[in-house]
Amino acid sequence: MVSQLLFGETVEVQESKDPWKYVVCAWDGYTGWVDAKQLKRLTPKEFDEYREHQALNLSLVEGLMAADHFIPITMGAVLPQYDGLRCQLGEHTYQFSGPVVTPGQQRTSTDWVVKIARRYLHAPYLWGGRSPFGIDCSGLTQMVFKTAGIRLLRDAYQQVTQGRPIDFMEECQSGDLAFFDNGKGHITHVGIILPECNVIHASGQVRVDKLDHFGIFNRELNRYTHQLRIVKRLLPDEPDTVVSNENEAFMAEELAGQAALFG
């Protein structure tokens, strides 16, 4: 599995090999094969309407109620044509009573991003996963930022191309993305910076660890597990974010010692 589609997300079919469909995800352009039984055909009009009129489920797990059946959906699932009480998928109408966020309500604030990220705590790690029942590092960051209306690409090495770089840890703010490499220069991991020099990331499970100039320090293992490469910002600057020139020399010295820790 390379990625995961959640309920209500839209794709375009590029190729068919019964029973598989090769699709492109409308949200991030990611491609992969999907069993045709998991897809529902939309008209071009419905495709455009679903993209413009939708809401995102904010409950870890919630139910869609139809007249004769029930569909469980996870956080981040899309409710097409949601009117505040019901959503529409083809000929079926579903009632939904859980918490949602609509495009007009999405907030690009650090508090919002941190709050949503913490809802995924302890979700098990799953390569390609994007739900609270299994999620990978870049799936976590993508889904959290999706609730804020920010499109992140799917993989960590793609996400690192977005946003603007933050040169020094002292300039970081909550909601910044911290990227980590494998010692050979390849970005292999990403997490979201939290207050008090912490980072939330998916490694075994979604967890919170300490973060410093060197990388992620796992207190249970008593060692560094991920080497910090760069920090990127996609959210607006917070008022208390101050650039400190006096820390530049200190940071240069600290970063020079990374090779010794991860060599």
NORVEN-V132475 format. One record per helix or strand of 3 or more residues. SS is the DSSP state (a for helix, b for strand). FROM is the first residue (numbers start at 1). LEN is the number of residues. Records with the same first field share a line. If there is no record, write none. Layout:
SS=FROM-LEN, FROM-LEN
This chain:
b=11-7, 20-6, 31-5, 54-4, 61-5, 70-5, 78-3, 86-4, 92-4, 100-3, 164-3, 177-5, 187-8, 198-5, 205-7, 215-4, 223-11
a=36-3, 44-9, 110-10, 137-10, 156-4, 169-3, 245-12, 258-5
